[in-house]
Amino acid sequence: MRARLPVVAGVSAPGFGAMRTLTEEAMSRGAAGVMIAPPPTLRTDDQIAGYYAEAASVLGPGVPIVVQDYPLTFSVVMSVPVLCRIAREVPSVVMLKHEDWPGLEKISALRAAEEAGETPRLAILCGNGGLFLDFELARGADGAMTGYCFPELLVDLAGFAREGRTAELHDLFDAHLPLIRYEQQPGIGLAARKYVLWRRGLLGSDIQRRPGRPLSAAERAEVDLLLERLARLDPRAHCRGAPATRTRR
């Protein structure tokens, strides 16, 4: 069944054979493209560019590729010159998943290279929970490919940026920033996100698979406070019944 919205499937794998199998399955089910992260063994620009060229050759020219640039996790540093080189030499690469931190200058440098005709245009979608999305959009990013318990906020911000509604963009972003920040905590960020999605009625439970743990009573109270304060500025944060009255499953 074809998806109504474009879906990008992550197909990173230790070997190209497994990557090809995952890609064929995803594309046959309606994926719009695939995302590939660099293996941590890559160190030089030649190795990085060569890896994506070979991956594109294995997957075939009909498969759009998203390059995932997340050095904090993958320990592979992709410079602006190597990203421009990949864009020039690998036509299948059409998008960058930008998760470098700090990374605002990288976005500006990529857009400057594009304007100078040094590289084809890459769509840029940003991660890191949207923590820097306000300025990432101002620097030339197209939107976000990340998690947040109010995903519609990410859509709103991208729309405001396209329409030049800068003040509204920053006001709305600032209202959500405390909750975005809370979600960034290692170990409990996903629990906080699922808890809010449960409170919003979008999930039937906030239970995580082990070894993930639920929020403590104190953490739930902190998130509830953030939602209460956010609701003063964004009515979408008005959530259903008090969490203390629910029965955990």
PASEBA-1860 file (N, C-alpha, C; in nm, 3 decimals):
! residues 249
1> MRARLPVV> 0.084/-0.120/0.000/0.000/0.000/0.000/0.088/0.125/0.000 ~ 0.062/0.215/-0.091/0.141/0.337/-0.102/0.107/0.435/0.008 ~ 0.210/0.494/0.065/0.188/0.591/0.171/0.132/0.720/0.113 ~ 0.043/0.787/0.190/-0.013/0.914/0.146/0.089/1.027/0.159 ~ 0.184/1.012/0.250/0.290/1.110/0.269/0.423/1.043/0.237 ~ 0.522/1.121/0.191/0.652/1.061/0.162/0.714/1.000/0.287 ~ 0.762/0.878/0.276/0.826/0.807/0.387/0.968/0.772/0.345 ~ 1.064/0.809/0.430/1.204/0.774/0.407/1.241/0.664/0.506
9> AGVSAPGF> 1.292/0.554/0.456/1.326/0.439/0.540/1.475/0.435/0.566 ~ 1.514/0.416/0.691/1.655/0.398/0.724/1.700/0.259/0.686 ~ 1.805/0.249/0.607/1.853/0.118/0.560/2.000/0.097/0.591 ~ 2.056/0.174/0.682/2.197/0.157/0.717/2.221/0.012/0.762 ~ 2.331/-0.045/0.714/2.361/-0.185/0.744/2.512/-0.205/0.733 ~ 2.564/-0.309/0.800/2.709/-0.334/0.793/2.759/-0.365/0.653 ~ 2.673/-0.426/0.571/2.716/-0.464/0.437/2.618/-0.415/0.332 ~ 2.665/-0.400/0.209/2.579/-0.350/0.103/2.471/-0.451/0.063
17> GAMRTLTE> 2.498/-0.580/0.082/2.397/-0.680/0.050/2.273/-0.664/0.135 ~ 2.292/-0.650/0.266/2.178/-0.629/0.355/2.111/-0.495/0.326 ~ 2.190/-0.394/0.294/2.134/-0.263/0.262/2.045/-0.272/0.138 ~ 2.091/-0.345/0.039/2.012/-0.359/-0.084/1.880/-0.433/-0.055 ~ 1.886/-0.539/0.026/1.765/-0.613/0.060/1.665/-0.525/0.133 ~ 1.713/-0.449/0.232/1.626/-0.358/0.305/1.566/-0.252/0.213 ~ 1.648/-0.201/0.122/1.602/-0.098/0.029/1.494/-0.151/-0.064 ~ 1.516/-0.268/-0.119/1.418/-0.327/-0.211/1.285/-0.348/-0.141
25> EAMSRGAA> 1.291/-0.394/-0.015/1.168/-0.416/0.061/1.098/-0.283/0.088 ~ 1.174/-0.183/0.131/1.113/-0.053/0.163/1.053/0.013/0.039 ~ 1.129/0.012/-0.071/1.079/0.077/-0.192/0.958/0.004/-0.249 ~ 0.956/-0.129/-0.236/0.841/-0.205/-0.286/0.715/-0.175/-0.207 ~ 0.732/-0.128/-0.084/0.617/-0.096/0.001/0.579/0.052/-0.006 ~ 0.645/0.127/-0.092/0.604/0.264/-0.114/0.692/0.372/-0.057 ~ 0.811/0.337/-0.006/0.901/0.440/0.046/0.941/0.536/-0.065 ~ 0.958/0.664/-0.028/1.000/0.764/-0.126/1.150/0.766/-0.144
33> GVMIAPPP> 1.224/0.705/-0.052/1.369/0.704/-0.058/1.423/0.635/0.065 ~ 1.555/0.632/0.077/1.618/0.565/0.191/1.723/0.657/0.253 ~ 1.746/0.636/0.381/1.847/0.714/0.452/1.962/0.623/0.491 ~ 2.085/0.670/0.467/2.203/0.590/0.494/2.298/0.670/0.584 ~ 2.333/0.609/0.696/2.432/0.667/0.786/2.569/0.612/0.754 ~ 2.675/0.690/0.773/2.810/0.640/0.744/2.857/0.543/0.851 ~ 2.923/0.434/0.815/2.980/0.346/0.918/3.094/0.416/0.990 ~ 3.116/0.385/1.116/3.216/0.457/1.195/3.360/0.434/1.151
41> TLRTDDQI> 3.382/0.343/1.057/3.518/0.316/1.009/3.568/0.421/0.911 ~ 3.478/0.505/0.860/3.517/0.606/0.761/3.588/0.722/0.831 ~ 3.700/0.763/0.774/3.777/0.870/0.837/3.814/0.983/0.740 ~ 3.843/0.953/0.615/3.887/1.056/0.522/3.773/1.096/0.430 ~ 3.787/1.213/0.368/3.685/1.258/0.272/3.671/1.159/0.157 ~ 3.783/1.105/0.109/3.777/1.008/-0.001/3.697/0.885/0.041 ~ 3.718/0.838/0.163/3.645/0.721/0.210/3.495/0.750/0.220 ~ 3.462/0.867/0.271/3.321/0.903/0.287/3.253/0.915/0.151
49> AGYYAEAA> 3.313/0.990/0.061/3.255/1.007/-0.072/3.248/0.874/-0.146 ~ 3.352/0.793/-0.133/3.353/0.663/-0.200/3.245/0.571/-0.147 ~ 3.220/0.578/-0.018/3.117/0.492/0.041/2.980/0.523/-0.017 ~ 2.945/0.651/-0.024/2.813/0.686/-0.077/2.803/0.661/-0.226 ~ 2.912/0.676/-0.298/2.910/0.643/-0.441/2.885/0.494/-0.461 ~ 2.951/0.412/-0.381/2.933/0.267/-0.394/2.792/0.226/-0.350 ~ 2.743/0.285/-0.244/2.607/0.253/-0.199/2.505/0.286/-0.307 ~ 2.520/0.402/-0.370/2.428/0.441/-0.477/2.436/0.344/-0.594
57> SVLGPGVP> 2.557/0.298/-0.626/2.574/0.202/-0.735/2.505/0.071/-0.705 ~ 2.515/0.026/-0.580/2.453/-0.101/-0.541/2.301/-0.090/-0.542 ~ 2.248/0.022/-0.493/2.103/0.037/-0.483/2.037/0.071/-0.615 ~ 2.111/0.130/-0.706/2.057/0.164/-0.837/2.014/0.309/-0.846 ~ 2.011/0.363/-0.968/1.985/0.507/-0.987/1.844/0.550/-0.953 ~ 1.751/0.456/-0.940/1.612/0.492/-0.912/1.578/0.509/-0.766 ~ 1.679/0.498/-0.680/1.654/0.506/-0.535/1.710/0.637/-0.480 ~ 1.625/0.732/-0.443/1.675/0.856/-0.381/1.737/0.827/-0.246
65> IVVQDYPL> 1.849/0.895/-0.218/1.925/0.869/-0.096/1.932/0.995/-0.010 ~ 1.914/0.975/0.120/1.934/1.080/0.220/2.062/1.047/0.295 ~ 2.155/1.140/0.300/2.278/1.123/0.376/2.252/1.168/0.519 ~ 2.278/1.080/0.615/2.259/1.115/0.755/2.390/1.163/0.815 ~ 2.394/1.288/0.853/2.515/1.350/0.908/2.495/1.372/1.057 ~ 2.544/1.277/1.137/2.521/1.279/1.281/2.651/1.241/1.352 ~ 2.751/1.329/1.348/2.883/1.294/1.401/2.884/1.264/1.551 ~ 2.790/1.321/1.627/2.789/1.295/1.770/2.759/1.149/1.801
73> TFSVVMSV> 2.691/1.082/1.711/2.660/0.940/1.729/2.750/0.850/1.646 ~ 2.773/0.887/1.520/2.846/0.798/1.430/2.996/0.821/1.429 ~ 3.041/0.930/1.490/3.183/0.968/1.498/3.247/0.987/1.361 ~ 3.168/1.013/1.260/3.219/1.044/1.126/3.191/1.191/1.098 ~ 3.296/1.268/1.076/3.282/1.410/1.052/3.274/1.437/0.902 ~ 3.161/1.490/0.858/3.141/1.523/0.718/3.156/1.674/0.700 ~ 3.262/1.713/0.636/3.287/1.855/0.612/3.196/1.906/0.500 ~ 3.187/2.036/0.490/3.110/2.096/0.381/3.167/2.054/0.245
81> PVLCRIAR> 3.300/2.058/0.225/3.353/2.014/0.095/3.316/1.871/0.059 ~ 3.317/1.780/0.155/3.285/1.641/0.120/3.136/1.626/0.091 ~ 3.051/1.700/0.161/2.908/1.694/0.130/2.880/1.751/-0.009 ~ 2.950/1.859/-0.045/2.935/1.914/-0.179/2.984/1.814/-0.285 ~ 3.093/1.747/-0.253/3.147/1.647/-0.346/3.048/1.532/-0.366 ~ 2.988/1.485/-0.258/2.890/1.378/-0.270/2.772/1.424/-0.356 ~ 2.724/1.545/-0.331/2.611/1.597/-0.409/2.644/1.606/-0.557 ~ 2.768/1.642/-0.588/2.809/1.652/-0.730/2.827/1.516/-0.794
89> EVPSVVML> 2.889/1.423/-0.721/2.931/1.297/-0.780/2.829/1.185/-0.769 ~ 2.732/1.201/-0.682/2.633/1.095/-0.660/2.493/1.152/-0.682 ~ 2.441/1.148/-0.804/2.312/1.210/-0.833/2.197/1.154/-0.751 ~ 2.210/1.031/-0.703/2.102/0.972/-0.623/2.087/1.040/-0.488 ~ 2.192/1.107/-0.441/2.184/1.178/-0.313/2.110/1.309/-0.334 ~ 1.993/1.320/-0.271/1.907/1.436/-0.294/1.877/1.513/-0.166 ~ 1.919/1.457/-0.051/1.881/1.521/0.075/1.988/1.496/0.181 ~ 1.999/1.591/0.273/2.087/1.579/0.387/2.003/1.578/0.514
97> KHEDWPGL> 2.023/1.475/0.596/1.965/1.475/0.733/2.071/1.538/0.821 ~ 2.048/1.664/0.856/2.148/1.745/0.923/2.131/1.733/1.074 ~ 2.228/1.666/1.141/2.223/1.651/1.286/2.356/1.687/1.351 ~ 2.434/1.767/1.281/2.559/1.814/1.340/2.525/1.919/1.446 ~ 2.612/1.929/1.547/2.581/2.018/1.659/2.712/2.064/1.721 ~ 2.749/2.193/1.707/2.675/2.300/1.641/2.683/2.287/1.489 ~ 2.577/2.325/1.421/2.574/2.302/1.278/2.514/2.413/1.195 ~ 2.485/2.528/1.257/2.425/2.636/1.180/2.516/2.687/1.071
105> EKISALRA> 2.646/2.697/1.101/2.739/2.747/1.000/2.750/2.650/0.882 ~ 2.734/2.521/0.910/2.739/2.422/0.801/2.623/2.443/0.704 ~ 2.504/2.470/0.757/2.390/2.495/0.669/2.416/2.617/0.582 ~ 2.464/2.725/0.642/2.493/2.846/0.565/2.598/2.820/0.458 ~ 2.702/2.744/0.491/2.808/2.716/0.395/2.757/2.631/0.279 ~ 2.670/2.536/0.307/2.613/2.454/0.199/2.526/2.538/0.107 ~ 2.447/2.626/0.164/2.362/2.711/0.079/2.445/2.811/-0.001 ~ 2.556/2.859/0.057/2.644/2.950/-0.017/2.709/2.878/-0.134
113> AEEAGETP> 2.751/2.753/-0.112/2.811/2.675/-0.220/2.710/2.651/-0.332 ~ 2.587/2.628/-0.294/2.481/2.609/-0.393/2.460/2.736/-0.475 ~ 2.454/2.850/-0.405/2.432/2.976/-0.475/2.548/3.011/-0.568 ~ 2.668/2.966/-0.531/2.785/2.991/-0.615/2.797/2.892/-0.730 ~ 2.705/2.798/-0.739/2.708/2.699/-0.846/2.811/2.590/-0.826 ~ 2.859/2.576/-0.702/2.961/2.475/-0.675/2.903/2.338/-0.647 ~ 2.773/2.331/-0.623/2.709/2.204/-0.590/2.562/2.210/-0.626 ~ 2.503/2.096/-0.664/2.358/2.096/-0.682/2.287/2.117/-0.548
121> RLAILCGN> 2.162/2.153/-0.555/2.089/2.177/-0.432/2.057/2.046/-0.360 ~ 2.083/2.044/-0.231/2.041/1.935/-0.145/1.928/1.985/-0.056 ~ 1.820/1.912/-0.049/1.721/1.941/0.053/1.787/1.914/0.189 ~ 1.755/1.997/0.287/1.813/1.980/0.421/1.700/1.971/0.523 ~ 1.692/1.856/0.588/1.600/1.838/0.700/1.683/1.816/0.825 ~ 1.640/1.876/0.935/1.722/1.879/1.056/1.667/1.788/1.164 ~ 1.756/1.748/1.254/1.720/1.658/1.363/1.738/1.722/1.499 ~ 1.797/1.646/1.591/1.824/1.693/1.728/1.698/1.740/1.800
129> GGLFLDFE> 1.588/1.671/1.771/1.465/1.703/1.843/1.409/1.840/1.814 ~ 1.458/1.907/1.710/1.411/2.042/1.679/1.469/2.150/1.767 ~ 1.574/2.116/1.842/1.627/2.208/1.943/1.678/2.339/1.884 ~ 1.722/2.336/1.758/1.775/2.456/1.693/1.696/2.493/1.567 ~ 1.575/2.441/1.556/1.503/2.451/1.429/1.473/2.595/1.391 ~ 1.453/2.683/1.487/1.421/2.821/1.453/1.531/2.885/1.368 ~ 1.656/2.871/1.412/1.766/2.931/1.338/1.810/2.842/1.221 ~ 1.789/2.711/1.231/1.821/2.624/1.117/1.737/2.663/0.995
137> LARGADGA> 1.611/2.691/1.016/1.525/2.735/0.906/1.573/2.869/0.850 ~ 1.615/2.958/0.939/1.664/3.088/0.893/1.792/3.073/0.812 ~ 1.871/2.972/0.840/1.997/2.951/0.768/1.977/2.880/0.634 ~ 1.858/2.827/0.611/1.833/2.765/0.480/1.785/2.622/0.483 ~ 1.761/2.566/0.602/1.705/2.431/0.609/1.562/2.433/0.557 ~ 1.518/2.319/0.506/1.383/2.309/0.449/1.279/2.267/0.552 ~ 1.322/2.201/0.659/1.227/2.153/0.757/1.296/2.061/0.855 ~ 1.217/1.976/0.918/1.269/1.887/1.022/1.236/1.742/0.990
145> MTGYCFPE> 1.325/1.654/1.026/1.301/1.510/1.023/1.344/1.460/1.161 ~ 1.256/1.476/1.257/1.294/1.446/1.394/1.170/1.417/1.476 ~ 1.190/1.375/1.599/1.079/1.348/1.687/1.053/1.464/1.781 ~ 0.926/1.486/1.811/0.884/1.580/1.915/0.738/1.546/1.946 ~ 0.697/1.566/2.068/0.562/1.525/2.108/0.452/1.611/2.048 ~ 0.489/1.723/1.985/0.396/1.804/1.906/0.452/1.814/1.764 ~ 0.444/1.708/1.686/0.504/1.713/1.552/0.447/1.822/1.463 ~ 0.321/1.861/1.490/0.261/1.966/1.409/0.333/2.099/1.429
153> LLVDLAGF> 0.401/2.116/1.542/0.480/2.238/1.562/0.589/2.248/1.456 ~ 0.654/2.136/1.426/0.762/2.137/1.328/0.709/2.180/1.191 ~ 0.589/2.135/1.159/0.526/2.175/1.032/0.495/2.325/1.034 ~ 0.444/2.372/1.146/0.410/2.514/1.158/0.534/2.601/1.138 ~ 0.643/2.564/1.203/0.764/2.646/1.194/0.816/2.652/1.051 ~ 0.815/2.539/0.983/0.861/2.538/0.843/0.771/2.626/0.757 ~ 0.641/2.621/0.783/0.549/2.705/0.707/0.570/2.852/0.734 ~ 0.590/2.890/0.861/0.617/3.029/0.894/0.744/3.078/0.826
161> AREGRTAE> 0.846/2.991/0.822/0.972/3.030/0.758/0.952/3.058/0.610 ~ 0.877/2.971/0.543/0.851/2.992/0.400/0.774/3.121/0.374 ~ 0.685/3.154/0.467/0.600/3.273/0.449/0.663/3.401/0.503 ~ 0.783/3.389/0.560/0.851/3.507/0.614/0.790/3.559/0.743 ~ 0.718/3.476/0.816/0.653/3.518/0.941/0.750/3.492/1.058 ~ 0.858/3.568/1.057/0.970/3.541/1.148/0.932/3.559/1.294 ~ 0.862/3.666/1.327/0.827/3.692/1.466/0.736/3.583/1.520 ~ 0.636/3.542/1.441/0.547/3.434/1.485/0.623/3.304/1.502
169> LHDLFDAH> 0.717/3.279/1.412/0.799/3.157/1.422/0.872/3.152/1.556 ~ 0.940/3.261/1.590/1.018/3.262/1.713/0.930/3.260/1.837 ~ 0.816/3.328/1.832/0.726/3.326/1.947/0.675/3.185/1.975 ~ 0.634/3.115/1.870/0.581/2.980/1.888/0.692/2.884/1.930 ~ 0.808/2.898/1.868/0.920/2.812/1.905/0.960/2.834/2.051 ~ 0.967/2.959/2.092/1.006/2.989/2.230/0.907/2.929/2.330 ~ 0.779/2.927/2.294/0.679/2.870/2.384/0.701/2.720/2.404 ~ 0.745/2.652/2.300/0.765/2.507/2.306/0.904/2.468/2.355
177> LPLIRYEQ> 0.997/2.562/2.356/1.137/2.527/2.383/1.159/2.456/2.517 ~ 1.094/2.495/2.627/1.118/2.420/2.751/1.084/2.272/2.740 ~ 0.976/2.240/2.667/0.938/2.100/2.651/1.032/2.030/2.553 ~ 1.073/2.098/2.448/1.171/2.043/2.355/1.300/2.009/2.431 ~ 1.342/2.103/2.516/1.463/2.081/2.595/1.449/1.961/2.687 ~ 1.333/1.948/2.751/1.312/1.837/2.844/1.325/1.703/2.771 ~ 1.276/1.698/2.649/1.284/1.575/2.569/1.428/1.538/2.532 ~ 1.520/1.631/2.542/1.658/1.604/2.501/1.737/1.527/2.607
185> QPGIGLAA> 1.681/1.502/2.723/1.755/1.434/2.827/1.781/1.288/2.790 ~ 1.908/1.248/2.787/1.938/1.108/2.757/1.874/1.015/2.859 ~ 1.817/0.908/2.811/1.760/0.808/2.900/1.613/0.824/2.928 ~ 1.562/0.947/2.932/1.419/0.966/2.959/1.348/1.047/2.851 ~ 1.422/1.091/2.751/1.360/1.174/2.648/1.245/1.105/2.578 ~ 1.264/0.978/2.540/1.156/0.906/2.473/1.039/0.882/2.567 ~ 1.069/0.856/2.694/0.962/0.837/2.792/0.878/0.965/2.805 ~ 0.945/1.080/2.806/0.873/1.207/2.814/0.786/1.227/2.690
193> RKYVLWRR> 0.841/1.195/2.575/0.765/1.212/2.450/0.642/1.121/2.449 ~ 0.660/0.994/2.485/0.547/0.901/2.485/0.443/0.941/2.590 ~ 0.489/0.993/2.701/0.396/1.036/2.806/0.307/1.149/2.755 ~ 0.367/1.246/2.686/0.287/1.357/2.633/0.192/1.306/2.523 ~ 0.242/1.220/2.438/0.155/1.165/2.334/0.039/1.088/2.395 ~ 0.064/1.019/2.507/-0.045/0.953/2.578/-0.142/1.055/2.634 ~ -0.090/1.161/2.696/-0.176/1.264/2.752/-0.259/1.333/2.645 ~ -0.205/1.339/2.524/-0.277/1.402/2.414/-0.381/1.308/2.353
201> GLLGSDIQ> -0.383/1.183/2.396/-0.478/1.087/2.341/-0.433/1.023/2.211 ~ -0.305/1.040/2.178/-0.253/0.986/2.052/-0.192/0.848/2.068 ~ -0.163/0.807/2.192/-0.116/0.673/2.221/-0.206/0.612/2.328 ~ -0.222/0.481/2.323/-0.302/0.414/2.423/-0.228/0.393/2.553 ~ -0.097/0.403/2.551/-0.014/0.382/2.670/0.119/0.451/2.649 ~ 0.183/0.487/2.760/0.318/0.545/2.750/0.425/0.443/2.790 ~ 0.387/0.318/2.804/0.481/0.214/2.844/0.587/0.195/2.737 ~ 0.712/0.181/2.780/0.823/0.155/2.689/0.866/0.010/2.696
209> RRPGRPLS> 0.924/-0.037/2.588/0.986/-0.169/2.591/1.108/-0.165/2.683 ~ 1.132/-0.271/2.754/1.250/-0.279/2.839/1.376/-0.280/2.753 ~ 1.485/-0.217/2.802/1.508/-0.168/2.938/1.463/-0.025/2.962 ~ 1.390/0.034/2.868/1.342/0.170/2.890/1.248/0.175/3.009 ~ 1.255/0.282/3.083/1.171/0.296/3.202/1.070/0.408/3.185 ~ 0.959/0.401/3.256/0.864/0.513/3.252/0.916/0.631/3.333 ~ 0.851/0.744/3.320/0.886/0.859/3.401/0.849/0.833/3.547 ~ 0.928/0.890/3.635/0.894/0.886/3.777/0.779/0.983/3.803
217> AAERAEVD> 0.723/0.976/3.923/0.616/1.068/3.960/0.663/1.213/3.951 ~ 0.786/1.238/3.995/0.839/1.375/3.990/0.857/1.421/3.846 ~ 0.905/1.332/3.760/0.924/1.369/3.619/0.790/1.394/3.551 ~ 0.690/1.311/3.580/0.558/1.335/3.523/0.503/1.471/3.566 ~ 0.525/1.505/3.692/0.477/1.635/3.742/0.547/1.750/3.670 ~ 0.675/1.733/3.641/0.748/1.838/3.568/0.695/1.854/3.426 ~ 0.669/1.743/3.359/0.614/1.751/3.223/0.473/1.811/3.226 ~ 0.394/1.772/3.327/0.260/1.830/3.340/0.266/1.982/3.357
225> LLLERLAR> 0.363/2.029/3.434/0.380/2.173/3.453/0.416/2.240/3.320 ~ 0.506/2.178/3.245/0.544/2.235/3.116/0.424/2.240/3.021 ~ 0.341/2.136/3.022/0.222/2.136/2.937/0.123/2.244/2.980 ~ 0.106/2.260/3.110/0.015/2.362/3.161/0.060/2.501/3.118 ~ 0.190/2.527/3.129/0.241/2.658/3.090/0.233/2.678/2.939 ~ 0.263/2.572/2.864/0.256/2.582/2.718/0.114/2.609/2.671 ~ 0.016/2.550/2.739/-0.123/2.565/2.697/-0.171/2.709/2.703 ~ -0.104/2.793/2.781/-0.141/2.935/2.786/-0.113/3.005/2.653
233> LDPRAHCR> -0.019/2.950/2.578/0.022/3.013/2.451/-0.015/2.928/2.329 ~ -0.031/2.798/2.350/-0.066/2.709/2.239/-0.175/2.615/2.289 ~ -0.300/2.635/2.247/-0.411/2.554/2.299/-0.399/2.406/2.269 ~ -0.313/2.368/2.178/-0.296/2.225/2.149/-0.235/2.151/2.268 ~ -0.180/2.222/2.363/-0.119/2.159/2.479/-0.221/2.129/2.590 ~ -0.348/2.165/2.569/-0.451/2.125/2.665/-0.471/1.975/2.651 ~ -0.435/1.899/2.753/-0.439/1.754/2.746/-0.549/1.699/2.835 ~ -0.580/1.571/2.812/-0.687/1.508/2.887/-0.646/1.483/3.032
241> GAPATRTR> -0.738/1.424/3.112/-0.735/1.403/3.257/-0.600/1.401/3.328 ~ -0.605/1.433/3.451/-0.483/1.438/3.533/-0.416/1.303/3.537 ~ -0.285/1.302/3.512/-0.215/1.174/3.505/-0.217/1.098/3.636 ~ -0.231/1.167/3.749/-0.228/1.097/3.877/-0.349/1.006/3.894 ~ -0.456/1.027/3.815/-0.578/0.948/3.832/-0.580/0.824/3.745 ~ -0.482/0.805/3.661/-0.487/0.693/3.566/-0.435/0.566/3.629 ~ -0.469/0.455/3.572/-0.419/0.326/3.615/-0.315/0.280/3.515 ~ -0.196/0.257/3.562/-0.088/0.213/3.472/-0.108/0.068/3.434
249> R> -0.072/0.037/3.310/-0.087/-0.099/3.262/0.048/-0.170/3.262
END
